[in-house]
Amino acid sequence: MKKVLKISSLLLAIILPLSSTFASFTTMDSITNNIKTIDYQLKINPNGGKYNENNVIIDNNNVVLPTPIKSGYDFLGYSTSLNGEIKYSSSINNVESINNQLLYANWGVESYTIQYNLNGGTLSNPKTSYNIEETFTLPIPTRTGYDFAGWTGTGVSTPTTNLTITNSTGNKTFTANWKAKKYSVDINSIIQNVSYASGLNGFTFTVWIDGVLVANRVTDYYNNSVNYGSKVRVYVYDRDGYSVTSFRDQTWTVNGNLVINPSWYDNIAPTITSFTVENLGYYNPDKGPAAGWNIRVTINAYDNGTGIQKYQMWIEPYKNGSGSTIHETQSRVFTNVLYLQESTGRTFCATAIDNAGNKSQKCDTIRI
């Protein structure tokens, strides 16, 4: 004989003819549900879950108990004690075995997956599964040349850096968002081995960043917000009297602060405009070397490029005299650097050298 037990929202038992019995139980998890018929009284506790079914059928001593649901958990079966050993499934072939017993629903935690789209980044040992009982924060990935901007994905539309998952269910997918790091590009001209941080008139170059023209025929360029991975192209122009010695047209990839130095040099020697030798007078010390004459040599010169780097002066042999070693200085005036023991003719020579190594020389035979 089949008996149908009807579930309503109240805890109620109604005795009807044996051919059709209706009983009810609540879906609230705080109340034990009693399903009572003329012959049996069934008691079930959802143990935090809820029942959505509304029929319990007893047919030829077999009974199918309702299956509760609980977010984040899998129903495992019924036990005779709270969270005890599972003894019954929903289908029971002997209704008398559970007659007048209180059965408790038993639960297992359901596991969900986490997938990551790192979008070019890396992440060591990421968490790939979780359950409703866990609370955790998604880790921070890394990517060379980029700052992490946050996660987007399941339930998250705005990039979030500290994304915490708690009391949640369902499989999830998250995508890493990035911001390119900013670096500086500093282009400084070098003319005849001297760097000019602010450039120098006449020495020009053109700059493109990622194919976009950003500076045309300039003498100096600086940009402190160039994205990592950008392509910087520089083209260097000639100037009359100078040659480009570094590169003509070259491209760099930005992976840090970048300093670029186009360089020029000329092959024009300096010009010596005047060259004088002055006798400073006879010198007769009480001690030290023998008496003689001290000499001042003055060289005036100019250079069309970046100026004179250094001067040199020496004496070449005259008749039966002897020469002298080279004296070198950045000053154009040599004072007391020569000592002559006799006031006779000498051949004095001087050299002016520019920063490119070009030099001019002038020698005069002078009687002092």
TALINLIN-V874948 format. One record per pair of residues at least 6 apart in sequence whose ideal C-beta (glycine too) atoms are under 7 Angstrom apart, sorted by sequence separation. I is the first residue (numbers start at 1). GAP is how many residues later the second one is. D is the distance in Angstrom with one decimal. If there is no record, write none. Layout:
I_GAP_D, I_GAP_D
//
This chain:
16_6_6.3, 79_6_5.6, 92_6_6.0, 130_6_6.8, 208_6_6.5, 215_6_4.9, 238_6_6.2, 252_6_6.0, 317_6_4.9, 340_6_6.9, 353_6_4.5, 26_7_6.1, 34_7_6.3, 35_7_4.1, 56_7_6.8, 57_7_5.8, 68_7_6.0, 79_7_5.2, 80_7_6.0, 116_7_6.4, 141_7_6.2, 152_7_5.5, 156_7_6.4, 188_7_5.4, 189_7_4.9, 207_7_5.2, 284_7_3.8, 301_7_5.9, 316_7_5.3, 327_7_5.9, 352_7_6.7, 14_8_5.8, 25_8_2.9, 56_8_6.9, 67_8_5.6, 78_8_6.9, 79_8_5.7, 140_8_5.5, 151_8_6.7, 188_8_6.4, 207_8_4.1, 236_8_5.1, 252_8_6.8, 283_8_6.2, 315_8_5.7, 351_8_5.3, 352_8_5.2, 14_9_6.8, 25_9_6.5, 34_9_5.3, 56_9_6.6, 77_9_4.0, 78_9_6.7, 127_9_6.4, 150_9_3.0, 151_9_5.6, 188_9_5.4, 191_9_5.8, 206_9_6.4, 282_9_6.7, 283_9_5.9, 314_9_6.8, 315_9_4.1, 351_9_6.8, 13_10_5.2, 25_10_5.8, 33_10_6.9, 56_10_6.2, 76_10_5.6, 78_10_4.2, 88_10_6.6, 116_10_5.7, 149_10_4.8, 150_10_4.6, 189_10_5.3, 206_10_5.2, 283_10_6.7, 314_10_5.3, 327_10_5.0, 351_10_4.8, 32_11_5.6, 33_11_5.2, 77_11_5.9, 150_11_4.5, 189_11_5.7, 206_11_6.0, 236_11_6.5, 282_11_5.8, 283_11_5.4, 314_11_6.6, 12_12_4.5, 23_12_4.6, 77_12_5.0, 151_12_4.7, 191_12_5.9, 236_12_5.8, 281_12_6.9, 299_12_5.4, 314_12_4.5, 349_12_6.4, 350_12_5.5, 11_13_6.8, 23_13_5.4, 32_13_4.7, 53_13_4.1, 65_13_6.9, 114_13_6.0, 126_13_6.2, 138_13_5.6, 148_13_6.5, 204_13_4.5, 205_13_6.7, 281_13_6.6, 314_13_6.6, 10_14_5.5, 11_14_6.2, 23_14_6.3, 53_14_6.8, 114_14_5.4, 189_14_4.8, 204_14_6.2, 207_14_5.3, 235_14_4.8, 279_14_5.6, 280_14_4.1, 312_14_5.3, 313_14_5.0, 324_14_6.9, 349_14_4.0, 11_15_5.5, 51_15_4.7, 88_15_6.5, 113_15_6.4, 114_15_6.5, 204_15_5.7, 246_15_6.4, 247_15_6.9, 280_15_6.4, 312_15_6.9, 348_15_6.8, 4_16_6.3, 5_16_6.4, 6_16_3.8, 8_16_3.9, 10_16_6.7, 21_16_4.4, 113_16_5.7, 114_16_6.3, 123_16_6.1, 203_16_6.0, 234_16_6.1, 246_16_5.3, 279_16_6.3, 280_16_5.6, 297_16_5.2, 312_16_5.0, 347_16_5.8, 348_16_5.8, 1_17_6.6, 5_17_6.4, 6_17_6.7, 7_17_5.4, 9_17_6.2, 21_17_6.3, 29_17_5.1, 51_17_5.3, 52_17_6.4, 112_17_6.6, 209_17_6.3, 246_17_4.2, 278_17_7.0, 3_18_4.8, 5_18_4.3, 6_18_6.4, 7_18_5.9, 29_18_6.9, 40_18_6.9, 50_18_6.0, 111_18_5.3, 112_18_5.9, 123_18_4.2, 154_18_4.0, 159_18_4.3, 187_18_6.7, 201_18_6.4, 233_18_4.4, 244_18_7.0, 245_18_5.0, 277_18_6.2, 278_18_4.4, 310_18_6.0, 311_18_5.8, 347_18_4.6, 348_18_5.9, 29_19_4.9, 49_19_3.4, 50_19_5.9, 112_19_6.8, 122_19_6.2, 153_19_6.5, 154_19_5.7, 200_19_6.1, 232_19_6.7, 245_19_6.6, 310_19_6.9, 11_20_6.3, 18_20_5.9, 29_20_6.2, 49_20_5.8, 86_20_5.1, 111_20_5.4, 121_20_4.0, 122_20_5.8, 153_20_5.1, 154_20_6.8, 187_20_6.7, 199_20_3.0, 210_20_5.3, 217_20_6.9, 231_20_5.6, 232_20_4.8, 244_20_5.8, 245_20_5.5, 277_20_5.3, 310_20_5.4, 311_20_7.0, 345_20_5.8, 346_20_6.2, 13_21_6.3, 29_21_6.6, 35_21_5.6, 37_21_7.0, 44_21_6.2, 49_21_3.8, 80_21_6.2, 110_21_6.3, 121_21_6.0, 153_21_3.6, 199_21_3.4, 209_21_5.6, 210_21_5.5, 243_21_6.7, 311_21_5.6, 313_21_5.1, 345_21_6.9, 11_22_6.8, 46_22_4.1, 48_22_5.7, 82_22_5.1, 109_22_4.5, 121_22_3.8, 152_22_7.0, 153_22_5.4, 198_22_5.3, 231_22_6.0, 232_22_6.2, 242_22_4.3, 243_22_6.3, 276_22_4.8, 345_22_4.4, 346_22_6.9, 11_23_6.4, 13_23_3.4, 15_23_5.7, 27_23_4.6, 67_23_5.0, 80_23_6.5, 81_23_6.6, 83_23_6.5, 109_23_6.7, 118_23_5.5, 120_23_5.5, 151_23_4.6, 152_23_5.3, 209_23_5.6, 242_23_6.5, 315_23_6.9, 344_23_6.8, 27_24_4.8, 109_24_5.9, 151_24_6.9, 229_24_6.7, 230_24_4.6, 242_24_4.8, 243_24_7.0, 275_24_5.6, 65_25_4.9, 78_25_4.1, 79_25_5.4, 137_25_6.0, 138_25_4.6, 151_25_6.5, 152_25_6.1, 207_25_6.9, 208_25_4.3, 229_25_6.4, 239_25_6.3, 241_25_5.0, 321_25_6.9, 343_25_5.5, 64_26_5.9, 78_26_6.5, 137_26_6.6, 228_26_6.0, 232_26_6.6, 234_26_5.8, 236_26_4.2, 274_26_4.2, 64_27_5.3, 65_27_6.7, 78_27_6.2, 79_27_5.1, 137_27_4.7, 150_27_5.4, 207_27_5.6, 228_27_6.5, 241_27_5.6, 272_27_6.4, 273_27_4.7, 318_27_5.3, 78_28_6.6, 148_28_6.7, 149_28_4.2, 226_28_5.4, 234_28_6.6, 273_28_6.2, 318_28_5.4, 340_28_7.0, 63_29_5.1, 77_29_5.5, 135_29_6.9, 136_29_5.8, 149_29_5.7, 205_29_5.5, 206_29_4.7, 272_29_4.5, 273_29_6.7, 318_29_4.9, 5_30_5.1, 62_30_6.9, 75_30_6.3, 76_30_4.6, 148_30_6.5, 149_30_4.9, 189_30_6.5, 205_30_6.2, 271_30_6.0, 62_31_5.1, 76_31_6.3, 135_31_4.1, 147_31_6.9, 205_31_4.8, 270_31_5.0, 271_31_5.6, 315_31_5.4, 316_31_4.3, 5_32_6.6, 63_32_4.3, 75_32_6.6, 76_32_5.0, 146_32_4.1, 147_32_4.9, 205_32_6.5, 270_32_6.5, 300_32_6.4, 315_32_6.6, 61_33_6.0, 62_33_6.9, 74_33_6.9, 146_33_6.4, 187_33_7.0, 204_33_5.0, 270_33_4.2, 299_33_4.9, 315_33_5.9, 316_33_5.7, 3_34_5.7, 61_34_5.5, 73_34_4.1, 74_34_4.7, 146_34_5.6, 147_34_6.0, 187_34_4.3, 298_34_6.5, 47_35_6.7, 61_35_7.0, 73_35_6.5, 130_35_6.6, 132_35_6.2, 141_35_5.1, 143_35_5.7, 145_35_6.5, 146_35_6.2, 298_35_5.1, 313_35_7.0, 314_35_5.6, 73_36_6.1, 74_36_5.1, 132_36_6.7, 138_36_6.5, 145_36_5.5, 186_36_5.1, 203_36_5.8, 268_36_5.7, 313_36_6.9, 58_37_5.5, 68_37_4.9, 70_37_5.8, 72_37_6.9, 73_37_5.8, 132_37_5.4, 202_37_5.0, 296_37_6.9, 297_37_4.2, 313_37_4.9, 72_38_5.6, 185_38_5.0, 266_38_6.7, 270_38_5.9, 296_38_6.7, 312_38_6.9, 184_39_6.7, 266_39_4.6, 296_39_4.7, 311_39_6.7, 312_39_4.2, 184_40_4.2, 311_40_6.9, 185_41_5.0, 311_41_5.8, 294_42_5.0, 182_43_4.6, 183_43_5.5, 295_43_4.0, 310_43_5.3, 7_44_6.9, 182_44_6.6, 308_44_5.3, 309_44_5.4, 182_45_6.6, 183_45_6.4, 294_45_6.3, 295_45_6.4, 308_45_7.0, 309_45_5.7, 7_46_6.7, 308_46_6.0, 309_46_4.6, 7_47_4.1, 180_47_4.1, 181_47_4.6, 185_47_5.6, 187_47_6.4, 292_47_5.1, 293_47_4.6, 307_47_7.0, 316_47_6.6, 318_47_6.4, 6_48_6.7, 7_48_6.7, 180_48_4.8, 292_48_5.3, 6_49_6.6, 7_49_7.0, 180_49_6.7, 292_49_4.3, 305_49_5.8, 306_49_5.2, 5_50_6.9, 289_50_6.8, 293_50_5.8, 305_50_6.8, 4_51_6.0, 5_51_3.8, 290_51_6.2, 297_51_6.2, 299_51_4.6, 301_51_3.8, 303_51_4.5, 305_51_6.6, 4_53_5.6, 297_53_6.8, 299_53_6.4, 2_55_6.5, 3_55_4.3, 40_55_5.7, 121_55_5.1, 42_56_6.2, 49_56_5.4, 119_56_6.1, 280_56_6.9, 2_57_4.4, 45_57_6.4, 47_57_5.0, 112_57_6.4, 119_57_4.8, 121_57_6.9, 205_57_5.3, 41_58_6.5, 43_58_6.5, 45_58_7.0, 47_58_4.3, 112_58_5.8, 113_58_4.7, 114_58_5.2, 115_58_4.5, 116_58_5.7, 117_58_4.2, 118_58_5.0, 40_59_4.7, 41_59_5.2, 43_59_4.3, 44_59_4.9, 45_59_4.8, 46_59_4.9, 72_59_6.6, 112_59_5.0, 117_59_6.7, 119_59_6.4, 301_59_6.8, 43_60_6.6, 45_60_6.7, 47_60_6.7, 72_60_2.9, 112_60_6.9, 71_61_6.9, 203_61_5.7, 241_63_6.3, 195_66_6.9, 185_69_6.8, 32_70_6.1, 183_71_5.3, 188_71_7.0, 190_71_4.9, 277_71_5.2, 183_73_5.9, 184_73_4.7, 185_73_4.8, 186_73_5.0, 187_73_4.6, 188_73_5.6, 189_73_6.0, 190_73_3.8, 191_73_5.1, 192_73_4.9, 295_73_6.8, 183_74_5.1, 192_74_6.8, 183_75_6.5, 275_75_5.5, 293_75_6.4, 272_78_6.8, 272_80_5.5, 146_82_6.6, 270_82_4.3, 145_83_3.3, 145_84_5.9, 270_84_5.2, 275_87_4.9, 270_88_6.7, 272_88_5.2, 269_89_4.4, 271_89_6.4, 275_89_6.0, 277_89_4.7, 279_89_4.3, 266_90_5.8, 268_90_6.4, 269_90_6.0, 270_90_4.9, 272_90_4.6, 265_91_4.0, 267_91_6.2, 269_91_4.5, 277_91_6.7, 266_92_7.0, 72_97_4.6, 71_98_5.8, 145_110_6.4, 194_112_5.1, 192_113_5.0, 191_114_6.5, 192_114_4.6, 191_115_5.1, 194_161_5.6, 192_162_6.2, 193_162_4.7, 192_163_3.5, 192_164_4.3
//
